Amino acid sequence: MIKAVFFDLDDTLLWDQKSIKEAFVATCKLAEERYGVDSSHLEDAVREAARELYSSYETFSFTQMIGINPFEGLWGNFLDDHEEFQKLKNIAPVYRKDAWTNGLKKLGITDPEFGLELAEAFPQNRMKLPFLYEETFKVLDALKRDYRLLLLTNGSPDLQQTKLEITAELVPYFEQIVISGDYGRGKPDPGIFDHALSLMGLDKEEAIMVGDNLMTDILGANRVGMKSVWINRHQKERNEVMPTYEIKHLEELFPLLEKLK
């Protein structure tokens, strides 16, 4: 019998991709005003430059293991204790400036000072633009009456806590909040799922994992033998990782959990 629902955070409850997109739109607009560039072209160029730089740093394998993407690097401060996070903290300011400067260069503009200006504007824009899915609170309100709730998220503790601070009303729903950077490995590592289960005093049959990412949320749940629900809002193609259930909207959890009773 299912006693607890484990939720992923980014792009499951919190619409992180939209927040990042809107932060890019607001920041690139500054370049459109200054240089007349097409803001969507600049966004594409900066995203590409960010990915290139991000994968070139010695911290790349660590960020992959913990689950921190290049665009989180464009606004996170990484004020965490772990030695690798210290390296990230030192790299971050240079990375941001270079990502924006290189993005401008791809469009034929050489202006490192303006690159720095954009690099500093982006985190401010991201902080101002937290988005949650419209159904998030409705679903959590209904679930908390019958189920224990846990948040299981990949990322830097400092950055994930920042996301939760700017959407503070999310926090009280969860009995436990497990962040991969605190644990030392990210989803899909089975260890972090076992850790979450042990914090709740539950067996794997008593919890179900809900997340948007087949390669982290669903694969990890599969590895420990937990049931899983893939929230696939954007009709993504399924790969070889098989969720127990697939839904398009969080409210579809209710009939599904009812069946499992």
C-alpha positions in Angstrom: 0.0 0.0 0.0 1.3 3.5 -0.9 1.8 5.7 2.1 4.1 8.4 0.7 4.5 10.3 -2.6 8.1 11.4 -3.4 8.2 14.4 -5.8 10.9 15.8 -8.0 11.1 19.6 -7.8 12.3 21.2 -11.1 9.8 20.9 -14.0 7.6 18.7 -11.9 6.2 21.1 -9.2 8.4 24.2 -10.1 8.3 25.3 -13.7 12.1 25.8 -13.9 12.4 25.8 -17.7 9.9 28.6 -17.9 11.7 30.6 -15.3 15.0 30.2 -17.1 13.4 31.1 -20.5 11.8 34.2 -19.1 15.1 35.3 -17.5 16.8 34.9 -20.9 14.0 36.9 -22.5 14.4 39.8 -20.0 18.2 39.7 -20.2 18.5 39.4 -24.0 16.2 42.4 -24.3 18.9 44.6 -22.9 21.2 43.5 -25.8 18.4 44.1 -28.2 18.1 47.7 -26.9 21.8 48.3 -26.9 22.9 46.6 -30.1 19.7 45.8 -32.0 20.4 42.1 -32.0 17.6 39.6 -32.2 17.0 38.5 -28.6 16.1 35.0 -29.5 19.2 34.5 -31.6 21.3 35.8 -28.6 19.5 33.4 -26.3 20.4 30.5 -28.6 24.0 31.7 -28.8 24.4 32.1 -25.0 22.8 28.7 -24.3 25.3 27.1 -26.8 28.2 29.0 -25.4 27.2 28.0 -21.8 27.0 24.3 -22.7 30.4 24.5 -24.4 32.1 26.2 -21.4 30.3 24.1 -18.8 31.5 20.8 -20.2 35.1 22.1 -20.4 35.6 22.6 -16.7 37.1 20.1 -14.3 33.9 20.2 -12.3 31.8 18.9 -15.2 31.6 15.2 -14.1 30.7 16.3 -10.5 27.9 18.5 -11.8 26.6 15.7 -13.9 26.6 13.3 -10.9 24.8 15.8 -8.6 22.5 16.9 -11.4 23.3 20.6 -12.0 22.7 21.9 -15.5 24.6 24.7 -17.4 21.7 27.2 -16.9 21.7 26.8 -13.1 25.4 27.7 -13.3 24.3 31.0 -14.9 22.6 32.1 -11.6 23.6 29.8 -8.8 26.2 30.9 -6.2 27.1 27.4 -4.8 27.8 28.5 -1.3 28.0 24.9 -0.2 30.7 23.2 2.0 31.8 20.4 -0.3 35.2 20.9 -2.0 33.7 20.6 -5.5 31.1 23.2 -4.8 33.9 25.5 -3.6 35.5 25.0 -7.1 32.1 25.8 -8.7 31.7 28.9 -6.6 35.1 30.2 -7.9 34.3 29.2 -11.5 30.8 30.7 -11.6 31.5 34.4 -12.0 34.0 33.8 -14.8 31.7 31.2 -16.4 28.8 33.6 -16.5 30.7 36.5 -17.9 32.3 34.2 -20.6 29.0 32.6 -21.5 27.4 35.9 -22.2 30.5 37.4 -23.8 31.0 34.4 -26.1 27.3 34.4 -26.9 27.6 38.1 -28.0 30.7 37.2 -30.0 28.8 34.5 -31.9 26.6 37.3 -33.2 29.6 39.5 -34.1 29.7 41.7 -31.0 32.9 42.0 -29.0 32.1 43.7 -25.7 33.2 41.9 -22.5 32.0 44.8 -20.3 28.5 44.4 -21.6 28.9 40.6 -21.4 29.5 41.1 -17.6 26.5 43.4 -17.4 24.3 40.8 -18.9 25.9 38.0 -16.7 24.9 40.1 -13.6 21.4 40.8 -14.9 20.5 37.2 -15.6 20.5 36.0 -11.9 18.5 39.0 -10.8 15.9 38.2 -13.5 15.8 34.6 -12.6 15.2 35.4 -8.9 12.3 37.7 -9.9 10.6 35.0 -12.1 9.7 31.9 -10.1 6.9 29.9 -11.8 4.9 27.0 -10.4 2.5 24.9 -12.4 -1.0 26.0 -12.0 -2.1 22.7 -10.4 0.9 22.3 -8.0 -0.8 23.6 -4.8 -4.2 22.1 -5.5 -2.5 18.6 -5.9 -0.3 19.0 -2.8 -3.3 20.2 -0.7 -5.3 17.2 -1.7 -2.5 14.6 -1.3 -1.3 15.8 2.1 -4.6 14.6 3.7 -3.9 11.0 2.8 -0.2 10.7 2.1 3.2 11.7 3.5 5.2 13.8 1.1 8.9 14.0 0.4 10.8 16.2 -2.0 13.7 14.5 -3.8 15.7 17.0 -5.9 19.1 17.0 -7.7 21.3 20.0 -7.4 23.4 22.3 -5.2 21.8 22.6 -1.7 22.4 26.4 -1.8 20.7 26.8 -5.2 17.8 24.4 -4.5 17.2 26.2 -1.1 17.2 29.5 -3.0 14.5 28.1 -5.3 12.5 27.1 -2.3 13.0 30.4 -0.6 11.5 32.3 -3.5 8.6 29.8 -3.6 8.4 29.4 0.2 4.8 28.3 0.3 6.0 24.9 -1.1 8.2 23.9 1.8 5.6 23.1 4.5 4.0 20.4 2.5 7.1 18.1 2.8 8.1 16.0 5.7 11.6 15.7 4.3 13.5 17.5 1.6 16.4 15.5 0.1 18.9 17.4 -2.1 21.5 15.4 -4.0 24.3 17.9 -3.2 23.8 17.1 0.5 23.7 13.4 0.0 26.7 13.3 -2.3 25.2 11.6 -5.4 22.2 12.5 -7.5 19.3 10.6 -9.0 19.4 8.0 -10.7 21.8 6.7 -8.1 19.8 4.1 -6.1 21.5 5.2 -2.9 19.7 8.5 -2.7 16.3 6.7 -3.1 17.2 4.3 -0.3 18.3 7.3 1.8 14.9 9.0 1.2 13.0 5.8 2.1 15.0 5.3 5.3 14.4 9.0 6.4 10.7 8.2 6.1 11.0 4.7 7.7 9.3 3.2 4.6 9.8 0.1 2.4 10.1 0.6 -1.4 6.6 -0.8 -1.9 5.2 2.0 0.3 6.3 5.0 -1.7 5.8 6.2 -5.3 8.2 8.6 -7.2 6.7 11.4 -9.4 9.1 13.2 -11.8 9.5 14.6 -15.3 12.9 13.0 -16.1 13.1 9.5 -17.3 16.9 9.3 -16.8 16.9 10.5 -13.2 13.6 10.2 -11.5 12.2 7.2 -13.2 15.5 5.2 -13.8 16.4 5.7 -10.1 13.0 4.6 -8.8 13.2 1.5 -11.1 16.7 0.7 -9.8 15.4 0.4 -6.2 12.1 -1.3 -7.1 9.8 1.7 -6.4 6.7 2.4 -8.5 7.2 5.5 -10.6 5.0 8.1 -12.4 6.4 10.0 -15.3 4.8 13.4 -15.7 5.1 14.0 -19.5 3.5 17.4 -20.1 5.2 18.0 -23.4 4.6 14.7 -25.2 8.2 13.7 -25.1 9.2 10.5 -26.8 9.8 7.7 -24.3 13.2 6.0 -24.4 14.1 2.6 -23.0 13.4 3.6 -19.4 9.9 2.4 -18.5 7.9 4.2 -15.8 5.2 2.3 -14.0 2.7 5.0 -15.0 2.7 8.0 -17.4 0.5 11.1 -16.9 0.2 14.5 -18.7 -1.1 16.5 -15.7 -0.5 16.2 -11.9 -4.2 15.8 -11.2 -4.1 12.5 -13.0 -2.3 11.2 -9.8 -5.6 11.0 -8.0 -7.3 8.2 -9.9 -4.0 6.4 -10.2 -3.4 6.4 -6.4 -7.1 5.5 -5.8 -6.5 2.3 -7.9 -3.4 1.5 -5.8 -5.3 1.6 -2.5 
